[in-house]
Amino acid sequence: MATAPERSWHELLDVLLEQQAALTAEIRSSMQERLSSYHELDAEQFERHVAMAVDTTIRLAAVTPPRLSEWQTQVLEQVGEAQAGLGVPVEAMLLAWRIGADILMERGSELAAKLGIDDRELLAFVRGALASSDVGMITTARAHRRAELERDREAQDRRASFVRAVLFGTGEPSELRARAKSYGLDPTRRYRAVRVRTDGEGSWQQAERAIGLASAARAGEGMSVLVDGDLAGFLAREPGDVAPGLAGLGPAVPLERLAESFRLATRSLTTLHAFGLTGTRDLTALGLRAAVVADQDVGEALRDRYLAPLARSGSGPEIITTLRVYLAAGSHVETAAEQLHIHPNTLRYRLARFEDLADVRLREPLVAFEVWWAVESAAIDAG
C-alpha cells in the first residue's frame, strides 16, 4: 500500500496566509481584551497595524534564518513608530507581539492536525514562527524607541525654549503664564533666577542637586537649561550652596519679571568669578564688588590715580600686593603682616612708601576705599 507523501510545514504558512483576515481579527481582539493600552486606539488604524505585523511574521517564518527585506523593515518600523506616537508603551507592544505569536502557533497546531503534518514538521513551524516573531519584536521596538527619543528631544527643546523665554524676557507675559501652567508651575508665585558655574570637577547634575533645581523641577517649583555653558534657571524655594562651584542669585520676582532677576543673577555670577569666590551669593552679599567688576571706567581712573605712580618704584607690584592684603584685613597691620609672612614694621614701611609715591593718606576713609577699588580692579584685569 502506498504511503501518503510527507507534508511540509511551509504548507501551514500558505494556509495561514489564506486565513489572514480571520487571524488578524482574532489577534486584534485578544490584544484589546488583555492590554488596556489598546482600548482607545482608532479601530481602523489598529487593525491595519496588526494585519501588517501578521503578514510580515508569516512570510518571514519561511526564511531561514529570518531576514527582513527592505520593504518588510519599513513596514515594521512604521508600526513601531506609530505605536509610540499613539502613546502605547514599548512593554505593551512587546506583549502584544507575544499574544500574536501564541495565537499564530495555536492556529498552526490546529491546522497541522487537519493537514496531517507530523510533529517534526510542526516543531519546525513553531521554531520558524518564534524566530520570525522575535525579529519583528526587535525591529518594532527599535523604531518605537527611536520615536520616543525624538519625541522626548522635541519636548526637551520646547521646555528649554520656554525657560530661555522666561529668563531673557522674550515671550508675552500671558503666553508665558499659560505655558508655565502646562509645565505644572504656579504662575502666581515668586521665583528667583539662578546662574551656576561648576568648578571644573563637579557635574551639572551635581550642581543642579546642590542648588535645588533638580528637586524644584520634580515638585513643579522650578526649571533649568544650559545657557552659554552655565546652568541657568529659576526656583520658588530657597537655593542651596553650590561650593566649590559658584552660583549667582537674583531677587524673588513674579514670573513675568524673571528676566530682571536673571540679569542680576548673571551679574552676581560674573562678580563671583572675577573675585575668585565660590558658593551661592546675590548682589546683597557681594556689595561693592559688583560695581568694581561692572564699572571699568571708574576702575581705570582709580588705577591711574593710585597705582600708576608706583611705576616709579621698583617695588610697585610688592606694594600693590601689600595694599590688597592690608585692606582685606580691615587695615589691621599685625593681621596683614602675618598673612604676608613679613614683620609689621616692613608692612608699615611699604604703606608709607605708597603714601609718599601716590601723595595720599590711607587714614582718610575715601582714600582707603578708592585704593581698595583700584587694587581689586587691577587684580581682576591681571586675572
C-alpha positions as CSV (number, residue, x, y, z in Angstrom):
1,M,0.0,0.0,0.0
2,A,1.4,3.4,-1.0
3,T,2.1,5.8,1.9
4,A,0.9,9.4,1.9
5,P,3.6,11.9,1.0
6,E,5.0,13.9,3.9
7,R,3.5,17.3,4.2
8,S,5.9,20.3,4.7
9,W,5.3,22.8,7.5
10,H,5.6,25.5,4.8
11,E,2.1,24.4,3.8
12,L,0.9,25.7,7.1
13,L,2.2,29.1,6.2
14,D,0.3,29.1,2.9
15,V,-3.0,28.2,4.7
16,L,-2.4,30.8,7.4
17,L,-1.9,33.5,4.7
18,E,-5.2,32.5,3.2
19,Q,-6.9,32.8,6.6
20,Q,-5.0,36.0,7.4
21,A,-8.1,38.2,7.8
22,A,-9.7,36.0,10.4
23,L,-6.4,35.5,12.1
24,T,-5.8,39.3,12.3
25,A,-9.3,39.8,13.8
26,E,-8.7,37.2,16.5
27,I,-5.3,38.6,17.4
28,R,-6.6,42.2,17.5
29,S,-9.5,41.2,19.7
30,S,-7.2,39.3,22.1
31,M,-4.8,42.3,22.3
32,Q,-7.6,44.7,23.1
33,E,-9.0,42.4,25.7
34,R,-5.8,41.8,27.5
35,L,-4.0,45.2,27.1
36,S,-5.6,48.4,28.3
37,S,-3.2,50.4,26.1
38,Y,-5.1,49.3,23.0
39,H,-8.6,50.1,24.3
40,E,-8.9,53.6,22.9
41,L,-6.9,53.3,19.7
42,D,-8.6,54.0,16.3
43,A,-10.0,50.7,15.2
44,E,-9.1,51.0,11.6
45,Q,-5.5,52.1,12.2
46,F,-5.0,49.4,14.9
47,E,-6.3,46.7,12.6
48,R,-4.0,47.8,9.8
49,H,-1.0,47.6,12.2
50,V,-2.0,44.1,13.3
51,A,-2.5,43.0,9.7
52,M,0.9,44.4,8.7
53,A,2.6,42.6,11.5
54,V,0.8,39.3,10.9
55,D,1.5,39.3,7.2
56,T,5.2,40.0,7.7
57,T,5.6,37.4,10.5
58,I,4.0,34.6,8.5
59,R,6.1,35.4,5.3
60,L,9.3,35.8,7.3
61,A,8.8,32.5,9.1
62,A,9.6,30.7,5.7
63,V,13.1,32.3,5.6
64,T,15.9,30.6,7.5
65,P,17.4,32.4,9.2
66,P,14.7,35.1,9.2
67,R,15.9,38.2,7.4
68,L,13.7,41.2,6.7
69,S,13.6,42.7,3.3
70,E,13.9,46.4,2.9
71,W,10.2,46.7,2.4
72,Q,9.4,44.5,5.4
73,T,11.7,46.5,7.6
74,Q,9.9,49.7,6.6
75,V,6.6,48.1,7.3
76,L,7.6,47.0,10.8
77,E,9.3,50.3,11.6
78,Q,6.2,52.1,10.6
79,V,4.2,50.0,13.1
80,G,6.7,50.7,15.9
81,E,6.9,54.4,15.2
82,A,3.1,54.7,15.0
83,Q,2.6,52.8,18.3
84,A,5.0,55.2,20.0
85,G,3.1,58.2,18.5
86,L,-0.2,56.8,19.9
87,G,1.3,56.6,23.4
88,V,1.5,52.8,23.5
89,P,4.3,51.8,25.9
90,V,7.0,49.6,24.4
91,E,6.3,46.9,27.1
92,A,2.7,46.7,26.0
93,M,3.7,46.5,22.3
94,L,6.2,43.6,23.0
95,L,3.5,41.8,25.0
96,A,1.1,42.3,22.0
97,W,3.7,40.6,19.8
98,R,3.8,37.6,22.2
99,I,0.0,37.4,22.1
100,G,0.1,37.4,18.3
101,A,2.8,34.7,18.2
102,D,0.9,32.5,20.7
103,I,-2.3,32.7,18.6
104,L,-0.4,32.1,15.4
105,M,1.2,28.9,16.8
106,E,-2.1,27.7,18.2
107,R,-3.8,28.0,14.9
108,G,-0.8,26.5,13.2
109,S,-1.0,23.4,15.5
110,E,-4.7,23.0,14.8
111,L,-4.1,23.2,11.0
112,A,-1.2,20.7,11.3
113,A,-3.5,18.1,12.7
114,K,-6.1,18.6,9.9
115,L,-3.4,18.6,7.2
116,G,-1.6,15.5,8.5
117,I,1.6,17.3,9.3
118,D,3.8,15.3,11.7
119,D,5.3,16.6,14.9
120,R,8.7,17.0,13.4
121,E,7.4,19.4,10.8
122,L,5.2,21.1,13.4
123,L,8.2,21.8,15.5
124,A,10.0,23.3,12.5
125,F,6.9,25.6,12.1
126,V,7.0,26.7,15.7
127,R,10.7,27.5,15.5
128,G,10.2,29.5,12.4
129,A,7.3,31.4,13.8
130,L,9.1,32.2,17.0
131,A,12.2,33.4,15.2
132,S,10.1,35.5,12.8
133,S,8.2,37.0,15.7
134,D,11.4,37.8,17.6
135,V,12.8,39.7,14.6
136,G,9.5,41.6,14.3
137,M,9.6,42.5,18.0
138,I,13.2,43.7,17.8
139,T,12.6,45.8,14.7
140,T,9.4,47.5,16.0
141,A,10.9,48.0,19.5
142,R,13.9,49.7,18.0
143,A,11.7,52.0,15.9
144,H,9.5,52.6,18.9
145,R,12.5,53.7,21.0
146,R,13.8,56.0,18.3
147,A,10.4,57.7,18.0
148,E,10.2,58.0,21.8
149,L,13.7,59.6,21.9
150,E,12.7,62.0,19.2
151,R,9.5,62.9,21.0
152,D,11.5,63.4,24.2
153,R,14.0,65.5,22.4
154,E,11.3,67.7,21.0
155,A,9.7,68.0,24.4
156,Q,13.0,69.0,26.0
157,D,13.6,71.6,23.2
158,R,10.2,73.1,24.0
159,R,11.0,73.2,27.7
160,A,14.3,74.8,27.0
161,S,12.7,77.3,24.7
162,F,10.2,78.2,27.5
163,V,12.9,78.6,30.2
164,R,15.0,80.8,27.9
165,A,12.0,82.9,27.0
166,V,11.3,83.5,30.7
167,L,14.9,84.2,31.6
168,F,15.6,86.6,28.7
169,G,12.1,88.2,28.6
170,T,11.4,87.3,25.0
171,G,7.8,86.0,25.5
172,E,4.5,87.6,26.0
173,P,3.5,87.6,29.8
174,S,0.1,86.0,29.1
175,E,1.7,83.3,26.9
176,L,4.4,82.6,29.5
177,R,1.9,82.2,32.3
178,A,-0.1,79.8,30.2
179,R,2.9,77.7,29.3
180,A,4.0,77.8,32.9
181,K,0.8,76.1,33.9
182,S,1.3,73.4,31.3
183,Y,4.6,72.5,33.0
184,G,3.0,72.4,36.4
185,L,4.3,75.7,37.6
186,D,2.2,78.2,39.5
187,P,2.4,81.5,37.6
188,T,1.3,83.5,40.6
189,R,4.3,82.5,42.7
190,R,7.6,84.5,43.0
191,Y,10.7,82.9,41.7
192,R,14.5,83.5,42.0
193,A,16.7,83.3,38.9
194,V,20.0,81.5,39.3
195,R,23.1,81.1,37.1
196,V,25.5,78.4,38.1
197,R,29.1,77.6,37.0
198,T,30.9,74.4,38.2
199,D,34.4,74.4,39.5
200,G,35.6,72.2,36.6
201,E,35.4,69.0,38.7
202,G,31.7,68.7,39.5
203,S,29.0,67.8,37.0
204,W,25.9,69.8,36.1
205,Q,23.8,67.1,37.7
206,Q,25.6,67.7,41.0
207,A,25.2,71.4,40.7
208,E,21.5,71.0,39.9
209,R,21.0,68.9,43.0
210,A,23.1,71.1,45.2
211,I,21.3,74.4,44.4
212,G,17.9,72.7,44.5
213,L,16.9,73.0,40.8
214,A,16.5,69.2,40.4
215,S,14.1,68.8,43.3
216,A,12.3,72.0,42.4
217,A,11.7,70.7,38.9
218,R,10.3,67.5,40.2
219,A,7.9,69.4,42.5
220,G,6.8,71.9,39.8
221,E,8.7,74.7,41.6
222,G,11.4,75.5,39.0
223,M,13.1,74.7,35.7
224,S,16.6,75.0,34.2
225,V,18.5,75.0,31.0
226,L,22.1,75.4,29.8
227,V,23.0,79.0,28.7
228,D,26.4,79.7,27.2
229,G,28.0,76.8,29.2
230,D,26.3,77.8,32.5
231,L,23.3,76.2,34.3
232,A,20.5,78.7,34.3
233,G,17.1,78.6,35.7
234,F,14.6,79.7,38.4
235,L,13.1,78.2,41.5
236,A,10.5,79.1,44.1
237,R,12.4,77.7,47.1
238,E,15.4,78.9,48.9
239,P,18.5,77.8,46.9
240,G,21.3,75.7,48.3
241,D,25.1,76.2,48.4
242,V,27.0,75.0,45.3
243,A,30.5,75.4,46.7
244,P,33.1,74.7,45.4
245,G,31.1,75.8,42.4
246,L,29.7,79.3,42.1
247,A,26.1,80.5,41.6
248,G,24.8,84.0,41.1
249,L,21.3,84.6,42.6
250,G,18.7,87.1,41.6
251,P,15.9,88.5,43.7
252,A,12.5,86.8,44.1
253,V,10.1,88.3,41.5
254,P,6.9,87.4,39.6
255,L,7.3,85.0,36.7
256,E,7.0,87.8,34.1
257,R,9.8,89.7,35.7
258,L,12.3,86.9,35.8
259,A,14.4,88.4,33.1
260,E,15.3,91.2,35.5
261,S,16.2,88.7,38.2
262,F,18.3,86.7,35.8
263,R,20.2,89.8,34.7
264,L,21.2,90.4,38.4
265,A,21.9,86.7,38.9
266,T,24.3,86.9,35.9
267,R,25.9,90.0,37.3
268,S,26.4,88.2,40.6
269,L,28.0,85.2,38.9
270,T,30.3,87.4,37.0
271,T,31.4,89.1,40.2
272,L,32.0,85.8,42.0
273,H,34.1,84.6,39.1
274,A,36.1,87.8,38.9
275,F,36.9,87.8,42.6
276,G,37.6,84.1,42.8
277,L,34.8,83.5,45.2
278,T,32.6,80.3,45.5
279,G,29.2,79.4,46.8
280,T,25.7,80.9,46.1
281,R,25.5,84.7,46.5
282,D,23.4,87.6,45.4
283,L,24.3,91.3,45.0
284,T,23.3,91.9,48.6
285,A,26.1,89.6,49.7
286,L,28.6,90.8,47.1
287,G,28.0,94.6,47.6
288,L,30.6,96.9,46.0
289,R,32.5,94.0,44.4
290,A,29.8,94.0,41.7
291,A,30.4,97.7,41.0
292,V,34.2,97.1,40.7
293,V,33.6,94.4,38.1
294,A,30.9,96.4,36.1
295,D,32.3,99.9,36.1
296,Q,35.6,99.6,34.2
297,D,35.8,103.3,33.6
298,V,36.0,104.1,37.3
299,G,38.4,101.3,37.9
300,E,40.8,102.6,35.2
301,A,40.6,106.1,36.6
302,L,41.4,105.0,40.1
303,R,44.3,102.8,38.9
304,D,45.7,105.8,37.1
305,R,45.4,107.9,40.3
306,Y,46.7,105.5,42.9
307,L,48.7,102.7,41.2
308,A,50.3,104.4,38.2
309,P,52.6,106.5,40.5
310,L,54.1,103.2,41.8
311,A,55.7,102.6,38.4
312,R,58.5,104.9,39.6
313,S,59.3,102.3,42.3
314,G,60.9,99.0,41.6
315,S,58.8,97.5,44.3
316,G,55.4,98.6,42.8
317,P,53.9,95.0,42.5
318,E,55.1,94.2,46.0
319,I,53.4,97.4,47.4
320,I,50.1,96.6,45.5
321,T,50.0,93.1,47.0
322,T,50.7,94.6,50.4
323,L,47.9,97.1,50.0
324,R,45.4,94.4,48.9
325,V,46.1,92.2,51.9
326,Y,46.2,95.1,54.3
327,L,42.8,96.5,53.2
328,A,41.2,93.0,53.1
329,A,42.4,92.5,56.7
330,G,40.5,95.6,57.8
331,S,43.6,97.8,57.8
332,H,45.0,95.7,60.7
333,V,48.8,95.8,60.4
334,E,49.6,92.7,62.5
335,T,47.0,90.5,60.7
336,A,48.1,91.6,57.3
337,A,51.8,91.1,58.2
338,E,51.1,87.6,59.4
339,Q,49.3,86.7,56.2
340,L,52.2,88.1,54.2
341,H,54.8,86.4,56.4
342,I,56.7,89.7,57.0
343,H,57.4,91.9,60.0
344,P,54.8,94.5,60.9
345,N,57.4,97.3,60.5
346,T,58.2,96.0,57.0
347,L,54.5,96.3,56.2
348,R,54.3,99.8,57.7
349,Y,57.3,100.8,55.6
350,R,55.6,99.7,52.4
351,L,52.4,101.5,53.2
352,A,54.4,104.7,53.9
353,R,56.2,104.3,50.7
354,F,52.9,104.0,48.9
355,E,51.6,107.2,50.5
356,D,54.7,109.1,49.5
357,L,54.5,107.9,45.9
358,A,50.8,108.5,45.5
359,D,50.7,111.6,47.7
360,V,47.8,110.3,49.8
361,R,46.9,109.3,53.3
362,L,45.3,105.9,53.9
363,R,43.8,107.1,57.1
364,E,41.3,109.0,55.1
365,P,38.2,106.7,54.5
366,L,37.5,107.8,51.0
367,V,41.2,107.3,50.0
368,A,41.2,103.8,51.5
369,F,38.0,102.9,49.7
370,E,39.3,104.2,46.3
371,V,42.6,102.4,46.8
372,W,40.8,99.2,47.6
373,W,38.8,99.7,44.3
374,A,42.0,100.3,42.4
375,V,43.9,97.3,43.6
376,E,40.8,95.0,43.2
377,S,40.2,96.3,39.7
378,A,43.9,95.7,38.9
379,A,43.7,92.1,40.2
380,I,40.7,91.4,38.1
381,D,42.4,92.7,35.0
382,A,45.5,90.7,35.8
383,G,43.5,87.5,36.4
